[in-house]
Amino acid sequence: MKRSLTFVCILASGFSVSALAQASAASPMPSAPVPASSAVPAAGPAKIAIIQFQQAVAATNEGQRDFAELRKKFEPKQTQLKALSDEIDGLKKQLQSPTATEATKATLTRQIDEKTKSLQRQGEDAQNDFQQETGETYQKLAEKVYQIVQTYAAQSGYTLVLDASAQQSPVLWANQGTDISQAVVEAYNQKSGVPAQANSTPTSTTPRSTAPARTPSTTKPATSPQ
């Protein structure tokens, strides 16, 4: 039941960045340091920028739209799993009733076991489907945002761009002035032409002043998005 409830919580939480990272773990998007330009050697001191790449992808107007549509697609399954979970809770209360006979308890126990297994199976299937589609959605968008990163960095004279959203990011501290996340989001929005979503709360791309959290619950996107 744990994984099924995890799926419900992911949708209910508004699709957080940590959930995006978990669901996009197998997406073959680069999260390693990105050279801004390999054609022209750097002249003078290196100019380095950082980007919260996962947050930037989710913060684009296209990302807001696509992930909102994905959440909406899975809402019926979320409702179905919640109803089944509530049904199991109701049966458990009946089982604990002091007036329940032994025959009734046996029947309730069997029903609880069957429905719990069904909830677990359906929840795992739904979560796997959700994570797979999330990864595919993220990958397609991230590839396009990555092109904007390269273009913006080259035009701005950066010699190196570091992804600070990766779990094993080398960035321990950075001045906020070196973060290009918001600039990349705005450049992508302008190029894509996708309008801002009504009643949407933009995903924050504010840089962190300390090392990114390295917790087991957040899965690093594959180097090549729970």
N, C-alpha and C positions, 0 to 999 in steps of 0.2 A: 504493500500500500504506500510505502514511503516514496517510491519513484512517481507513482500516479499523483500524489499530493504535491510533489515537487513540480510537476508539469502545471498543475493548477496554480501554484504560487508564482511560477515564472510569468504566466499570462497576467495574473492579477497584479504583479509588481510593475506593470507597464514596460516590461522588456528592458531591464537594466543593462548597463554595459557589461557587468560581470556575467550575466546570462548570455549576452551576445558572444563574449569571449569563449564561454564554455561550449556553446552550440556551434561556434565557428572554428573549433580546435583543429579540424582536419582540412580547413580551407587553405589551398596553396597560394597564399599571398605573402609577400616578403614582409618580415617584421624586423629584419636586421638593419644595420646602418645602411643608408641609401646614398651613394655618390650622386651629387647634383649633376655633374657633367663629367663624362669620361673622355670627351673629345678634346677639351681645352685644359691644359695643365694649369693648376692654381698659381696665381702670381701674388706674392706677398703673403701676409699672415692668413691662416685658415679662418674661414667664416662659417661657424657651425650653428645650426638651428635644431630644435627639437619639435616633435609633433606627437600629439596624442592620436595616433592613427585610427584606432578602433572608435574612439569617441567622435573623431571628425567624420568618419564614414556614417555613423548613426545620426550625426547632427545635420547632415545635408538635407535639403528639402526632399530629395529623392529617397533618401534613407528613411526619413520620417514617414513618408507616404508608403513605401514598400513594406516596412516593418509593421506599420499600423494595419495594412491590409492582411498581413500574415497573421497577426494576432486575431483579427476579426474572423479569418478563415477557421481558426481553431477554437473559437469561442463556443460553438455548439458542443464540441467534444468536452470542453472544460465544464460546461453545464451538465452534461450527461454524467461525467465522472463525479461531480459534486453531488448530484442527486443520488447516485449509487452509494457514495460514502455516507450520506445522510440516512439512507435506507438501512445500511449496516449498523449505524449508531442506534437507530430506532429498534432494531432487532436485539441489540445488546441490552438495551434498557428493559425490553420485555423479558429477556433471559434472567435478568437480575430481580425480577418481580417476585416477592415472597409468595404470591398466589399461584405461580406457574407450577404445573404438575411435572413429574419426571418425563412423561411422554412429550409434553409441550417443550420442555427444555432440550430434549433430544432432537426434536424437529427444528427448533430455533438454532441449535448449535450447528446442525447440518447446513441450514440455510446461510448462516453467517460464514461458514467455511467456504461454501460454494461462491457466494457473492464476493468475499474477500479475494479469492483467487481470480475471479473474473475482473475485479477492480484492478488488481495488481497487473494482470496481463494486458488489459486495455490501456492502463496508465503507461506502462512501459512502451507499448506500441505507439501511443500518441506522442509520448515524449521523444522517442526515436525519430518519428516522422517530423515532429516540430523542429528538432535540432538539425535534421538533414536539410529541410527546406530553408531554415535560417542560415545554415552554412552556405547553401547555394545562392541565396539572395545576397548575403554579405559578400561572397566571392565576386559575383558579377559587378557589384557596385564598387567594391574595393579596388578592383583592377582599373576602373575608370578614374577613381579618386587618386590612385597612385600615379597616373599619367599627369594629373594636375600638380601633384607634389613635385615631380621631376621638372615640369615646365616652370613652375613658380620659383623653385629653388635656383634653377639655372639663370632665370631672368633677374633674380635678386642677388646673384653673386655668391650664393652659398656653395661651399666646397663639400659640405657633409651635412646630412640630415639624420638625426637619431630618433627612432621610434620609442617614446617614453611610455607607451601603453603596454609594451610587451612585459611578460612576467619576469624575464631575466634581463630587463633593460639595464644597460650600463650607466644610465643617467642617475646619479645620486643627488644632484642639485642643479638647478638651472635658473637663470634670471628670466623673469616672465617675458622680457623683451625678446628673448630668443625663440619663443614658442610661436610657430606659424600655423597652428591648428585652425584658428578662426579665419585667418587670411585664406587658407586653402579651401575651407568650407564656402566662403563667400565667392571665391574664384570658381569653384565647381558649380555653385548655384547659378551663377551668371552664365556659365557655358551651357549647363543642362537646360536652362529655361523652365525648370520645374518650379511652380510657385510654392510659397510657404503653405503648410497645411493649416486649415482653420482650427482654432482651439487646440493647437498642439503646443507642448512645452519643449522648447529646444533643448537638446542634450548638451550638457556643459562640456566645453573643451578647455576649461581652465587648467593650466599646467600645475603640477604638484611641485612643491619646493623641497620635498624629501624623496627618498627612494620609493619607487612604486611598490605597493604591497606584494609580497610574495607568499601568498597563502595557498594551501593545497586545494582549496575549493575553486580557485580560478585557474583555468587551463590556458596555457600559452598557445597562441595561434601558431600553426605549423610554419616553419621558416621555409619559404620557397621563392579571417574574422581575425554556469554554472560555470 
